[in-house]
């Protein structure tokens, strides 16, 4: 209790001087931040203004008159308006004008900032001229014969440079700005007198300003400077039109030493050896060093999976390594003599077909891996295996070039008979699926032993009957597809994550067009715009990226919550269409249950997986000619071509197949099986 009594009886006046500004609470008189108050104190004591003598005189006459407005009896709202106006005027005038003058100007103008600035600037001109004349009389200098214009110019240069250091930036309005190329201190005169009516424009003109008549008159030097700036446009940020001057095709040829970009997906039945095959290929190419490979070998032995060491190069997650199966699409990069390959290792297990579709939808070419072991090839190829389904999926998603890696040939002693048996069975099926014989190649390999992967095998058992290419040579011989760089920009999001800095990142393949740092993009279906802050291609920062590139974009100006996997970023001027209902041409696969009206399906489109319903069955088409053979059928059976209408639960962004082949294909699945593939023919509202 004694401590509290001492506090109550404490005399604070003995510890604080009468003039001490820190003795007052900043919050008692007016609402400004402590940092602003510190700015006033610093400027008053260490950096006096040209009006220091007059301010000191005003302080003596009326103590704290510059900081107190209580005599005006303002309400709380009026005080807040006054503080806001004063903050704006301080940004423009700095410390060149006393606080009292600004307060009076704001109150007289009834809180009109522009009118108050007009009044203050007019008073500044009159006051400065008066002080100049008094100085000349006191110093004994005759004012007679002095050029009035030069005197006015010197007067302006004393005050205005503090105002002209304000630049016009963004959408923020200011009453003054620097004239590029004109230095007020070197030339001895100001660049431009601040006046009402000069503000930031909308960017349509070169200067971005609007000039209207106002009270302060412009000097001849000011007019000349303004004319020079009109003649020489201010450097501004490049607009979208200026960025389109880049020759993307020429730049693509120069990039990566003139090598073509190719997106390769590896598919096949579970346990066919896809990850081991490609992991060993990457090791032999030098993409994985010996130290890392030795680490994988030791760790896989401890886990009891010694044969999975090369698979761990691509199966990086703990769950994938523990279960011994690929679950998600692993992505990496390697180079051949003429290509830069983006490798996608797709899962082969039936449970992860949706992930496989996501990888296959982003691929240009594919490697189908089959197990040559007795019984294993048959298990993957017959009903229930994934070899057939994967082959149909990649062909339906637009892949036309295929390399069949007949893996584990060392387990059948490199027998030619077994190899030919597999080639005949697969050849018939792939031809029915739509592959041309000239676009399919068969290569005998051994993923675990590394035979016939990077260099042609020297094994006597194989060289007796096989003289073809090794796997790497076949990959290098793939024809690069045509890139849609001339079409509007389209990128389908495959992943979204928070960046370390400001903004967030999205990854995906650019399907069409190109993008540069600083571009504005539109995200659909959320219909939100954002800016591209950075672009990374294979974890390396770049200034631009074009169709076919798997990129990571750093975006700002949008909430990450609004972006989901499957959203499509596009050009704001040519946006992609969004709908919940569309018509499509469908090819029915082997199905057990006929498709009828109201049939529920799962729509797989790029990286989108969306529940949908077959709303209408419009017609059945002839397989070869495409002519309508039956209208309004009751049901659809396996092998039929048909026109249907689909209804999705949520809006999705789509393109017509005739406009964007990459964004016009989709797959339909039901009860864990792929039942149909289709192309979009008409988009409904």
Number of C-alpha atoms within 10 A of each C-alpha: 5 6 7 9 9 10 10 8 8 10 10 10 9 8 8 13 11 11 10 8 14 12 13 12 9 15 10 8 13 17 14 14 10 11 9 11 14 12 11 14 14 12 14 14 10 8 12 14 18 14 15 17 11 12 19 11 11 16 13 11 10 9 14 14 15 16 14 15 17 12 7 10 9 13 10 11 9 14 18 15 17 24 18 16 21 21 15 16 23 16 13 21 26 16 22 19 21 18 18 16 15 23 22 16 22 24 18 13 16 14 19 15 21 18 15 25 24 19 20 22 20 15 15 18 15 11 12 18 15 11 11 13 13 11 11 12 11 9 8 8 10 11 12 7 6 9 9 10 11 12 13 15 17 13 18 22 20 17 21 21 22 16 24 22 15 16 16 19 12 10 11 10 14 23 23 26 23 18 21 14 12 16 14 19 12 8 11 14 23 29 30 26 23 23 23 22 15 19 20 21 18 12 12 8 12 15 20 17 17 13 10 8 10 12 11 15 12 14 18 11 15 18 14 14 19 16 11 15 17 13 10 13 13 15 9 10 8 10 11 12 7 9 14 12 8 11 9 18 13 10 14 17 13 12 12 14 11 14 17 21 23 23 24 24 28 29 29 29 26 21 19 26 27 28 28 25 25 23 27 26 24 22 17 16 16 11 16 16 12 12 9 11 18 12 11 19 19 13 16 20 13 10 12 10 16 14 13 24 24 26 26 23 22 23 27 13 13 10 12 16 20 13 10 15 19 26 22 22 21 20 17 14 14 14 19 16 11 16 22 19 20 21 22 25 26 26 29 28 17 16 12 16 23 20 17 27 26 20 28 30 24 27 23 25 24 26 23 22 28 28 28 27 17 11 10 16 19 17 15 21 22 11 11 12 20 21 25 19 21 21 23 22 22 26 20 22 26 17 23 17 22 29 20 23 29 25 26 24 23 19 13 14 11 23 16 16 10 16 18 12 12 18 16 10 12 19 19 12 15 18 12 11 16 14 20 14 13 8 12 17 18 24 20 28 28 24 27 21 14 19 25 23 27 19 14 19 20 11 11 9 14 21 13 11 11 14 10 15 20 20 25 18 17 17 21 18 14 18 14 15 16 9 17 19 19 13 16 19 26 29 28 26 26 22 16 18 13 13 12 8 7 12 19 19 24 24 21 23 22 27 25 23 21 24 27 19 18 20 18 22 22 22 25 24 22 16 14 16 18 19 18 19 20 19 25 19 16 15 9 9 13 14 13 19 24 25 24 26 23 22 25 24 24 22 27 18 15 15 12 16 7 13 21 16 17 22 23 30 28 25 21 17 11 12 19 22 16 20 16 17 21 19 23 23 22 23 22 21 19 14 16 9 12 13 19 16 17 14 15 19 22 22 21 22 23 27 22 22 19 17 16 21 18 19 19 19 22 19 19 23 20 13 14 7 7 12 11 15 12 12 13 13 15 13 13 20 16 16 14 16 24 27 22 22 22 22 20 19 11 13 16 21 22 24 20 21 17 12 11 18 15 21 24 20 25 24 23 24 19 15 9 12 17 23 22 25 24 23 24 24 19 15 17 13 8
